[in-house]
Amino acid sequence: MGEVRVETEDGILTVTLADVTNRNALGAAIVNGLHDAVTEANADPSVRAVVVTNEGTTFCAGANLKEQSGVAKGERPKLGFDELLGEIQRSPTPIVGKVKGHVVGGGNGLVAALDIAIAQDDVKFGFTEVRLGVTPAIISVVCLPKMRRGEAMEAFLRGNRFSASRAAELGLISRAVPAGELDAAVDEVLADLSLGGPEALGFAKRLVYEVPTMEQREAIEWTTDLSQRLFKSEEAAAGMKAFLKREKPPWAPERD
């Protein structure tokens, strides 16, 4: 579809939000395109990571107000935005954001749901919902675990725009870099991800998202069992064998 482009090269599936006319607003086309891309990545063992990026000056402008108000009608959503956020976090495939445009409203939730997000330092962020008479309700579920309460309160109540560097301080993104360094910064992350065992990476994501929700005893029991299972896995055997022989693990790319 024209609003979302998907390309796969060297084990990296790149999703480009390309609905420039609507500033990549979260309408059915964008949500469906992201859902389809994540589903495709999870079904293809050769895909080691997903990159979500954008065309135009806006990474994501939040809710598609034309669709919300009924002014514009198009394709039907396959799932809700709330379900998409959960799908991204549950995906065993690492999902990385290359943020080349402004992030507004619900776009903050999309960015916060990504596993690692790096933004150009000249883009702006903002929880602008209150200025439309609504609140950042759904996205608070993925944003608040990354933010300190007082800072979240100020950002949600003021509805003002702030820099990418400030977004990194708030925990919404991993870091901000100059525009000329964005590609290299994301490529460095992808190179590191390619050295991790595919199964191990998926479980590492689960640790981050699930352990904080558990009682301590439950968390200890679950992680102990997980550790024992992974140490006995074929992936771990291959990885440790390669380590002891000072070789790359079998899942690492052949290229230097």
VENMOHU-V407413 format. One record per pair of residues at least 6 apart in sequence whose ideal C-beta (glycine too) atoms are under 8 Angstrom apart, sorted by the first residue. I is the first residue (numbers start at 1). J is the second residue. If there is no record, write none. Layout:
# VENMOHU-V407413
i->I j->J
i->I j->J
This chain:
# VENMOHU-V407413
i->1 j->29
i->1 j->32
i->1 j->33
i->2 j->18
i->2 j->19
i->3 j->17
i->3 j->18
i->3 j->19
i->3 j->22
i->3 j->24
i->3 j->27
i->3 j->29
i->3 j->30
i->3 j->33
i->4 j->15
i->4 j->16
i->4 j->17
i->4 j->18
i->4 j->19
i->4 j->29
i->4 j->30
i->4 j->32
i->4 j->33
i->4 j->34
i->4 j->36
i->4 j->37
i->5 j->15
i->5 j->16
i->5 j->18
i->6 j->13
i->6 j->14
i->6 j->15
i->6 j->16
i->6 j->33
i->6 j->36
i->6 j->37
i->6 j->40
i->7 j->13
i->7 j->14
i->7 j->16
i->8 j->14
i->8 j->44
i->8 j->47
i->10 j->253
i->10 j->255
i->11 j->46
i->11 j->47
i->11 j->48
i->11 j->49
i->11 j->194
i->11 j->253
i->12 j->47
i->12 j->48
i->12 j->49
i->12 j->50
i->12 j->51
i->12 j->190
i->13 j->37
i->13 j->40
i->13 j->41
i->13 j->44
i->13 j->47
i->13 j->49
i->13 j->50
i->13 j->51
i->14 j->50
i->14 j->51
i->14 j->53
i->15 j->33
i->15 j->34
i->15 j->37
i->15 j->50
i->15 j->51
i->15 j->52
i->15 j->53
i->16 j->53
i->16 j->54
i->16 j->55
i->17 j->24
i->17 j->30
i->17 j->33
i->17 j->52
i->17 j->53
i->17 j->54
i->17 j->55
i->17 j->59
i->17 j->60
i->18 j->24
i->18 j->54
i->18 j->55
i->18 j->56
i->19 j->25
i->19 j->27
i->19 j->29
i->19 j->30
i->20 j->55
i->20 j->56
i->20 j->58
i->22 j->61
i->22 j->64
i->22 j->66
i->23 j->56
i->23 j->57
i->23 j->58
i->23 j->60
i->23 j->61
i->23 j->104
i->24 j->30
i->24 j->54
i->24 j->55
i->24 j->56
i->24 j->58
i->24 j->59
i->24 j->60
i->24 j->61
i->24 j->101
i->24 j->107
i->25 j->60
i->25 j->61
i->25 j->62
i->25 j->63
i->25 j->64
i->25 j->65
i->25 j->66
i->26 j->60
i->26 j->61
i->26 j->62
i->26 j->63
i->26 j->64
i->26 j->81
i->26 j->106
i->26 j->107
i->26 j->110
i->27 j->64
i->27 j->66
i->27 j->67
i->27 j->72
i->27 j->74
i->28 j->64
i->28 j->67
i->28 j->74
i->28 j->75
i->28 j->76
i->28 j->77
i->29 j->74
i->29 j->75
i->30 j->60
i->30 j->64
i->31 j->77
i->31 j->78
i->31 j->79
i->31 j->80
i->31 j->81
i->31 j->84
i->32 j->75
i->32 j->77
i->32 j->78
i->34 j->52
i->34 j->84
i->34 j->88
i->34 j->110
i->35 j->78
i->35 j->79
i->35 j->84
i->35 j->87
i->36 j->78
i->37 j->50
i->38 j->50
i->38 j->87
i->38 j->88
i->38 j->91
i->38 j->93
i->38 j->95
i->40 j->47
i->41 j->47
i->41 j->50
i->41 j->91
i->41 j->93
i->42 j->91
i->42 j->92
i->42 j->93
i->45 j->198
i->47 j->93
i->48 j->93
i->48 j->94
i->48 j->190
i->48 j->193
i->48 j->194
i->48 j->198
i->48 j->251
i->49 j->93
i->49 j->94
i->49 j->95
i->49 j->96
i->49 j->190
i->49 j->193
i->49 j->194
i->50 j->91
i->50 j->93
i->50 j->94
i->50 j->95
i->50 j->96
i->51 j->95
i->51 j->96
i->51 j->97
i->51 j->98
i->51 j->186
i->51 j->190
i->52 j->95
i->52 j->96
i->52 j->97
i->52 j->98
i->52 j->110
i->52 j->114
i->53 j->59
i->53 j->97
i->53 j->98
i->53 j->99
i->53 j->100
i->54 j->60
i->54 j->99
i->54 j->100
i->54 j->101
i->56 j->101
i->57 j->101
i->57 j->102
i->58 j->101
i->58 j->102
i->58 j->103
i->58 j->104
i->58 j->107
i->59 j->97
i->59 j->99
i->59 j->100
i->59 j->101
i->59 j->102
i->59 j->103
i->59 j->107
i->59 j->111
i->59 j->119
i->59 j->123
i->60 j->101
i->60 j->103
i->60 j->104
i->60 j->106
i->60 j->107
i->60 j->110
i->60 j->111
i->61 j->102
i->61 j->104
i->61 j->105
i->61 j->107
i->62 j->104
i->62 j->105
i->62 j->106
i->62 j->107
i->62 j->108
i->62 j->128
i->62 j->129
i->63 j->81
i->63 j->105
i->63 j->106
i->64 j->72
i->65 j->132
i->66 j->72
i->67 j->73
i->67 j->74
i->79 j->87
i->81 j->106
i->81 j->109
i->81 j->138
i->82 j->138
i->82 j->141
i->85 j->109
i->85 j->110
i->85 j->113
i->85 j->138
i->85 j->139
i->85 j->141
i->85 j->142
i->88 j->95
i->88 j->113
i->88 j->114
i->89 j->113
i->89 j->115
i->89 j->142
i->89 j->205
i->89 j->209
i->90 j->209
i->91 j->205
i->92 j->198
i->92 j->199
i->92 j->201
i->92 j->202
i->92 j->203
i->92 j->205
i->93 j->201
i->93 j->202
i->94 j->115
i->94 j->116
i->94 j->193
i->94 j->201
i->94 j->205
i->95 j->114
i->95 j->115
i->96 j->114
i->96 j->115
i->96 j->116
i->96 j->117
i->96 j->118
i->96 j->186
i->96 j->189
i->96 j->190
i->96 j->193
i->97 j->111
i->97 j->114
i->97 j->116
i->97 j->117
i->97 j->118
i->97 j->119
i->97 j->173
i->98 j->118
i->98 j->182
i->98 j->183
i->98 j->186
i->99 j->111
i->99 j->117
i->99 j->118
i->99 j->119
i->99 j->120
i->99 j->123
i->99 j->164
i->99 j->173
i->100 j->119
i->100 j->120
i->100 j->123
i->100 j->179
i->100 j->182
i->101 j->123
i->102 j->123
i->102 j->124
i->102 j->125
i->103 j->110
i->103 j->111
i->103 j->119
i->103 j->123
i->103 j->124
i->103 j->125
i->103 j->126
i->103 j->167
i->104 j->125
i->104 j->126
i->104 j->128
i->105 j->126
i->105 j->127
i->105 j->128
i->105 j->129
i->105 j->136
i->105 j->139
i->106 j->136
i->106 j->138
i->106 j->139
i->108 j->125
i->108 j->126
i->108 j->127
i->108 j->136
i->108 j->139
i->108 j->143
i->108 j->172
i->109 j->136
i->109 j->138
i->109 j->139
i->109 j->141
i->109 j->142
i->109 j->143
i->110 j->139
i->111 j->117
i->111 j->119
i->111 j->125
i->111 j->167
i->111 j->172
i->111 j->173
i->112 j->139
i->112 j->142
i->112 j->143
i->112 j->146
i->112 j->172
i->113 j->142
i->115 j->205
i->116 j->174
i->116 j->189
i->117 j->172
i->117 j->173
i->117 j->174
i->118 j->173
i->118 j->174
i->118 j->175
i->118 j->176
i->118 j->177
i->118 j->182
i->118 j->185
i->118 j->186
i->118 j->189
i->119 j->164
i->119 j->167
i->119 j->168
i->119 j->173
i->119 j->175
i->119 j->176
i->119 j->177
i->119 j->182
i->120 j->164
i->120 j->176
i->120 j->177
i->120 j->178
i->120 j->179
i->120 j->182
i->121 j->163
i->121 j->164
i->121 j->165
i->121 j->176
i->121 j->177
i->121 j->178
i->121 j->179
i->122 j->164
i->122 j->179
i->123 j->164
i->124 j->161
i->124 j->162
i->124 j->163
i->124 j->164
i->125 j->161
i->125 j->162
i->125 j->163
i->125 j->164
i->125 j->166
i->125 j->167
i->125 j->172
i->126 j->155
i->126 j->159
i->126 j->160
i->126 j->161
i->126 j->162
i->127 j->136
i->127 j->155
i->127 j->156
i->127 j->159
i->128 j->159
i->128 j->161
i->129 j->135
i->129 j->136
i->129 j->156
i->129 j->159
i->130 j->156
i->130 j->157
i->130 j->159
i->131 j->159
i->135 j->156
i->136 j->143
i->136 j->156
i->140 j->152
i->140 j->156
i->143 j->152
i->143 j->172
i->144 j->152
i->145 j->212
i->146 j->170
i->146 j->171
i->146 j->172
i->147 j->155
i->147 j->170
i->147 j->171
i->147 j->172
i->148 j->170
i->148 j->171
i->151 j->170
i->152 j->170
i->155 j->162
i->155 j->170
i->162 j->170
i->163 j->176
i->164 j->173
i->164 j->176
i->165 j->176
i->167 j->173
i->167 j->176
i->168 j->174
i->168 j->175
i->168 j->176
i->175 j->185
i->177 j->185
i->193 j->201
i->194 j->251
i->194 j->252
i->194 j->253
i->195 j->248
i->195 j->249
i->195 j->252
i->196 j->204
i->197 j->235
i->197 j->236
i->197 j->239
i->197 j->249
i->197 j->251
i->198 j->235
i->198 j->251
i->199 j->230
i->199 j->233
i->199 j->235
i->200 j->230
i->200 j->235
i->200 j->236
i->200 j->239
i->203 j->226
i->203 j->230
i->207 j->223
i->210 j->222
i->211 j->219
i->211 j->222
i->211 j->223
i->214 j->222
i->230 j->236
i->235 j->251
i->238 j->249
i->238 j->250
i->238 j->251
i->239 j->249
i->242 j->248
i->242 j->249
i->242 j->250
i->243 j->249
